[in-house]
Amino acid sequence: MDYLEITLEDSISEIFKIGQESFEQFYPIKKFLKKLENKRYWVYVAREKNEIVGFKIFYEDDDRQIYDWLDGVKPSYRRRGIASKLMRMEIDFAKQNNYSKIKIKTHKGHPEMLALCDRFGFVEVGREPHHWADSIDKEAIFLELILKKSQLLPNLAASGLSEEL
Ligand SMILES: CC(C)(COP(=O)(O)OP(=O)(O)OC[C@H]1O[C@@H](n2cnc3c(N)ncnc32)[C@H](O)[C@@H]1OP(=O)(O)O)[C@@H](O)C(=O)NCCC(=O)NCCS
């Protein structure tokens, strides 16, 4: 399995296929593209042979934080750690680029995502009923992962010990 950053142009048709298999109602193409308009965004994928089997799209939001927008893994490839690897890559990217937080919005209809987020230490920071009034009538669950930078304390560095700050 390869894990890589890719352009949207090179992945959009396969992302749409997985999205349609993975979400009750996936975005219509126009709405999907509108969401990314004028944003700095990144597309990470898992690829086996020449086929994309999992993806993650995240972008920088107005507060200069990372917003994890869309995640999906082809059903026959689930529960093999693919989404976890993509999440780890996103967290590493966010830390390396000095973002302080990753935010995710989901709902109870995605228990796998809630379990995955819990595993990575995301915490719930709020809920909003009828959040997606224009599409699904579900209560949104807002999650956040606060990022800490790894640093060596000067005195500990000298002694060869380190501490995660
Ligand atoms: C959510 C999703 C991306 C997870 O992908 P995945 O590659 O199967 O996830 P991983 O294999 O990395 O799972 C990591 C952990 O998440 C949790 N998890 C994932 N799927 C789970 C399930 N069906 N039941 C319970 N826990 C689950 C487990 O803790 C799992 O670790 P484990 O397998 O060692 O127990 C995938 O299920 C999916 O595409 N779902 C439909 C779309 C979706 O919900 N997207 C997110 C919307 S916000």
Ligand as a Chemical Component Dictionary entry (heavy atoms), coordinates in Angstrom:
data_LIG
# 
_chem_comp.id                   LIG 
_chem_comp.type                 NON-POLYMER 
_chem_comp.pdbx_formal_charge   0 
_chem_comp.three_letter_code    LIG 
# 
loop_
_chem_comp_atom.comp_id 
_chem_comp_atom.atom_id 
_chem_comp_atom.alt_atom_id 
_chem_comp_atom.type_symbol 
_chem_comp_atom.charge 
_chem_comp_atom.model_Cartn_x 
_chem_comp_atom.model_Cartn_y 
_chem_comp_atom.model_Cartn_z 
_chem_comp_atom.pdbx_ordinal 
LIG C1  C1  C 0 -14.314 5.899  9.111  1  
LIG C2  C2  C 0 -13.456 5.140  8.106  2  
LIG C3  C3  C 0 -12.758 6.139  7.185  3  
LIG C4  C4  C 0 -12.400 4.319  8.903  4  
LIG O1  O1  O 0 -11.522 3.692  7.956  5  
LIG P1  P1  P 0 -10.645 2.393  8.298  6  
LIG O2  O2  O 0 -9.490  2.386  7.379  7  
LIG O3  O3  O 0 -11.517 1.198  8.311  8  
LIG O4  O4  O 0 -10.167 2.709  9.799  9  
LIG P2  P2  P 0 -8.968  1.991  10.565 10 
LIG O5  O5  O 0 -8.810  0.593  10.076 11 
LIG O6  O6  O 0 -7.790  2.868  10.521 12 
LIG O7  O7  O 0 -9.589  1.929  12.034 13 
LIG C5  C5  C 0 -8.918  2.538  13.124 14 
LIG C6  C6  C 0 -9.722  2.352  14.387 15 
LIG O8  O8  O 0 -10.971 3.036  14.279 16 
LIG C7  C7  C 0 -11.964 2.260  14.994 17 
LIG N1  N1  N 0 -12.920 1.686  14.040 18 
LIG C8  C8  C 0 -12.862 1.740  12.685 19 
LIG N2  N2  N 0 -13.929 1.077  12.162 20 
LIG C9  C9  C 0 -14.652 0.619  13.195 21 
LIG C10 C10 C 0 -15.842 -0.143 13.302 22 
LIG N3  N3  N 0 -16.502 -0.556 12.216 23 
LIG N4  N4  N 0 -16.305 -0.442 14.544 24 
LIG C11 C11 C 0 -15.656 -0.039 15.635 25 
LIG N5  N5  N 0 -14.492 0.663  15.609 26 
LIG C12 C12 C 0 -14.006 0.991  14.406 27 
LIG C13 C13 C 0 -11.219 1.137  15.670 28 
LIG O9  O9  O 0 -10.741 1.626  16.912 29 
LIG C14 C14 C 0 -10.074 0.915  14.696 30 
LIG O10 O10 O 0 -8.966  0.286  15.247 31 
LIG P3  P3  P 0 -8.902  -1.327 15.312 32 
LIG O11 O11 O 0 -9.268  -1.851 13.947 33 
LIG O12 O12 O 0 -7.469  -1.604 15.670 34 
LIG O13 O13 O 0 -9.885  -1.729 16.373 35 
LIG C15 C15 C 0 -14.305 4.121  7.279  36 
LIG O14 O14 O 0 -15.030 3.302  8.155  37 
LIG C16 C16 C 0 -15.287 4.790  6.326  38 
LIG O15 O15 O 0 -14.949 5.104  5.177  39 
LIG N6  N6  N 0 -16.538 5.007  6.799  40 
LIG C17 C17 C 0 -17.600 5.618  5.977  41 
LIG C18 C18 C 0 -17.321 7.083  5.717  42 
LIG C19 C19 C 0 -17.153 7.894  6.985  43 
LIG O16 O16 O 0 -17.738 7.614  8.029  44 
LIG N7  N7  N 0 -16.338 8.961  6.885  45 
LIG C20 C20 C 0 -16.145 9.880  7.958  46 
LIG C21 C21 C 0 -17.292 10.829 8.010  47 
LIG S1  S1  S 0 -17.053 12.121 9.185  48 
# 
loop_
_chem_comp_bond.comp_id 
_chem_comp_bond.atom_id_1 
_chem_comp_bond.atom_id_2 
_chem_comp_bond.value_order 
_chem_comp_bond.pdbx_ordinal 
LIG C1  C2  SING 1  
LIG C2  C3  SING 2  
LIG C2  C4  SING 3  
LIG C2  C15 SING 4  
LIG C4  O1  SING 5  
LIG O1  P1  SING 6  
LIG P1  O2  DOUB 7  
LIG P1  O3  SING 8  
LIG P1  O4  SING 9  
LIG O4  P2  SING 10 
LIG P2  O5  DOUB 11 
LIG P2  O6  SING 12 
LIG P2  O7  SING 13 
LIG O7  C5  SING 14 
LIG C5  C6  SING 15 
LIG C6  O8  SING 16 
LIG C6  C14 SING 17 
LIG O8  C7  SING 18 
LIG C7  N1  SING 19 
LIG C7  C13 SING 20 
LIG N1  C8  SING 21 
LIG N1  C12 SING 22 
LIG C8  N2  DOUB 23 
LIG N2  C9  SING 24 
LIG C9  C10 SING 25 
LIG C9  C12 DOUB 26 
LIG C10 N3  SING 27 
LIG C10 N4  DOUB 28 
LIG N4  C11 SING 29 
LIG C11 N5  DOUB 30 
LIG N5  C12 SING 31 
LIG C13 O9  SING 32 
LIG C13 C14 SING 33 
LIG C14 O10 SING 34 
LIG O10 P3  SING 35 
LIG P3  O11 DOUB 36 
LIG P3  O12 SING 37 
LIG P3  O13 SING 38 
LIG C15 O14 SING 39 
LIG C15 C16 SING 40 
LIG C16 O15 DOUB 41 
LIG C16 N6  SING 42 
LIG N6  C17 SING 43 
LIG C17 C18 SING 44 
LIG C18 C19 SING 45 
LIG C19 O16 DOUB 46 
LIG C19 N7  SING 47 
LIG N7  C20 SING 48 
LIG C20 C21 SING 49 
LIG C21 S1  SING 50 
# 
